[in-house]
């Protein structure tokens, strides 16, 4: 993932230990709706592929 995108994701709150909830995904799984810190974001598959999720 490019540095500018990684930096923006950190600014939005995608940091270690933060809880993220998948709300919905598109029919072709090209876009995902996620909830984070009380707001909802729509993310492309290319961005979501770069995220690491640990349960």
C-alpha positions as CSV (number, residue, x, y, z in Angstrom):
1,X,0.0,0.0,0.0
2,X,1.5,3.4,-0.9
3,X,2.6,5.6,1.9
4,X,0.1,8.4,1.2
5,X,-2.8,5.9,1.5
6,X,-1.3,4.3,4.6
7,X,-0.9,7.7,6.2
8,X,-4.5,8.7,5.3
9,X,-5.9,5.4,6.8
10,X,-4.0,6.2,10.0
11,X,-5.5,9.7,10.0
12,X,-9.0,8.1,9.7
13,X,-8.4,5.9,12.7
14,X,-7.2,2.6,11.3
15,X,-4.6,2.0,14.0
16,X,-3.6,-1.0,16.0
17,X,-6.2,-2.0,18.6
18,X,-9.0,-0.1,16.9
19,X,-12.3,-2.1,16.4
20,X,-13.6,-2.1,12.8
21,X,-17.0,-3.6,11.8
22,X,-17.9,-4.7,8.3
23,X,-21.3,-3.4,7.6
24,X,-21.9,-4.4,4.0
25,X,-20.1,-5.4,0.8
26,X,-21.1,-4.8,-2.8
27,X,-22.4,-7.7,-4.9
28,X,-19.2,-8.1,-6.8
29,X,-17.1,-7.4,-3.6
30,X,-15.4,-4.4,-5.1
31,X,-16.5,-2.0,-2.3
32,X,-16.9,-2.4,1.4
33,X,-18.8,-0.4,3.9
34,X,-17.0,-0.4,7.3
35,X,-17.8,1.3,10.6
36,X,-15.0,2.8,12.7
37,X,-15.1,5.1,15.7
38,X,-18.8,5.9,15.1
39,X,-18.7,6.8,11.4
40,X,-19.1,4.8,8.3
41,X,-16.6,4.6,5.4
42,X,-16.8,3.1,1.9
43,X,-13.5,1.5,0.9
44,X,-12.4,0.0,-2.4
45,X,-11.2,-3.6,-2.5
46,X,-7.6,-2.6,-3.2
47,X,-7.6,-0.6,0.1
48,X,-9.2,-3.3,2.1
49,X,-6.7,-5.9,0.8
50,X,-4.0,-3.8,2.4
51,X,-5.5,-3.9,5.9
52,X,-4.4,-6.5,8.4
53,X,-7.2,-7.7,10.8
54,X,-6.4,-9.6,13.9
55,X,-9.2,-11.0,16.1
